[in-house]
Amino acid sequence: MSPLRMTYLGLAVWGAIHPMYHFIRHMAETGTGLSGVIDAWYVNASTTGLTWDLTIAAIALTLWILAEVATRRNWTALAAIPATFCIGVSCGLPLYLFLRTRPV
């Protein structure tokens, strides 16, 4: 595996673990569960802007993945879509790049 692919994989793992750590910590501290995390995304204009920024990036990434999969027939790359929406762009984008750069 090339150093670039290993870097993408490392970033995908980091992008899954690091944000999830903070989400779980927030849920444990507030006791509100996932609904409390979602409410926190809209607590002020700054977090609302960041939420929309990441939502738009996730939609753009999804469209890119779908367009590339339709062209390249790399069906395993579709795994990056649920990773993007269930974990975040910080996991979905490097995961997609990892899957996209595999040897053919």
C-alpha positions as CSV (number, residue, x, y, z in Angstrom):
1,M,0.0,0.0,0.0
2,S,1.4,3.4,-0.9
3,P,2.2,6.0,1.7
4,L,-0.6,8.3,0.3
5,R,-3.2,5.5,0.6
6,M,-2.0,4.8,4.2
7,T,-2.3,8.6,4.9
8,Y,-5.9,8.6,3.6
9,L,-6.8,5.6,5.7
10,G,-5.2,7.1,8.8
11,L,-7.1,10.3,8.3
12,A,-10.4,8.4,7.8
13,V,-9.8,6.5,11.1
14,W,-8.9,9.8,12.9
15,G,-11.9,11.5,11.3
16,A,-14.1,8.8,12.7
17,I,-12.6,8.5,16.2
18,H,-11.8,12.1,17.1
19,P,-15.2,13.8,16.4
20,M,-17.1,10.8,17.9
21,Y,-15.1,11.1,21.1
22,H,-16.4,14.7,21.5
23,F,-20.0,13.7,20.5
24,I,-20.0,10.9,23.1
25,R,-18.4,13.1,25.7
26,H,-21.1,15.8,25.1
27,M,-23.9,13.2,25.4
28,A,-22.4,11.8,28.6
29,E,-22.1,15.3,30.1
30,T,-25.6,16.5,29.2
31,G,-27.4,13.2,29.3
32,T,-29.5,14.3,26.3
33,G,-28.3,11.7,23.8
34,L,-28.2,12.4,20.0
35,S,-31.0,14.9,20.1
36,G,-28.8,17.1,22.5
37,V,-25.9,16.9,20.0
38,I,-28.2,18.0,17.2
39,D,-29.6,20.8,19.3
40,A,-26.1,22.0,20.0
41,W,-25.4,22.3,16.3
42,Y,-27.9,25.2,16.2
43,V,-27.1,26.9,19.5
44,N,-25.7,30.1,17.9
45,A,-25.0,31.6,14.5
46,S,-21.4,30.2,14.5
47,T,-22.4,26.6,15.1
48,T,-25.3,26.9,12.7
49,G,-23.0,28.2,10.0
50,L,-20.5,25.4,10.6
51,T,-23.4,22.8,10.5
52,W,-24.5,24.2,7.1
53,D,-21.0,24.3,5.8
54,L,-20.4,20.6,6.6
55,T,-23.9,19.7,5.3
56,I,-23.2,21.3,1.9
57,A,-19.7,19.7,1.8
58,A,-21.3,16.3,2.6
59,I,-23.8,16.8,-0.2
60,A,-21.1,17.8,-2.7
61,L,-19.0,14.8,-1.7
62,T,-22.0,12.5,-2.2
63,L,-22.6,13.9,-5.7
64,W,-18.9,13.5,-6.5
65,I,-18.9,9.9,-5.2
66,L,-22.1,9.0,-7.2
67,A,-20.7,10.6,-10.4
68,E,-17.3,8.8,-10.0
69,V,-19.0,5.4,-9.2
70,A,-21.2,5.7,-12.3
71,T,-18.1,6.3,-14.4
72,R,-15.5,4.0,-12.7
73,R,-17.8,1.3,-11.5
74,N,-15.9,1.3,-8.1
75,W,-18.9,0.1,-6.1
76,T,-16.9,-0.2,-2.8
77,A,-16.5,3.6,-2.9
78,L,-20.2,3.9,-2.0
79,A,-19.3,3.0,1.5
80,A,-18.0,6.5,2.0
81,I,-21.6,7.9,1.7
82,P,-23.0,6.4,4.9
83,A,-19.6,7.2,6.6
84,T,-20.1,10.8,5.6
85,F,-23.6,11.2,6.9
86,C,-23.3,8.9,10.0
87,I,-19.8,10.0,11.1
88,G,-18.9,13.1,9.2
89,V,-17.0,14.6,6.3
90,S,-13.8,14.2,8.2
91,C,-14.2,10.4,7.9
92,G,-16.1,10.2,4.6
93,L,-13.8,12.2,2.4
94,P,-10.5,10.5,3.3
95,L,-12.3,7.1,3.2
96,Y,-13.5,7.9,-0.3
97,L,-10.0,9.0,-1.4
98,F,-8.6,5.8,0.1
99,L,-11.1,3.6,-1.8
100,R,-10.7,5.6,-5.0
101,T,-6.9,5.3,-5.1
102,R,-6.8,1.5,-4.8
103,P,-4.9,-0.3,-7.5
104,V,-7.1,-1.5,-10.4
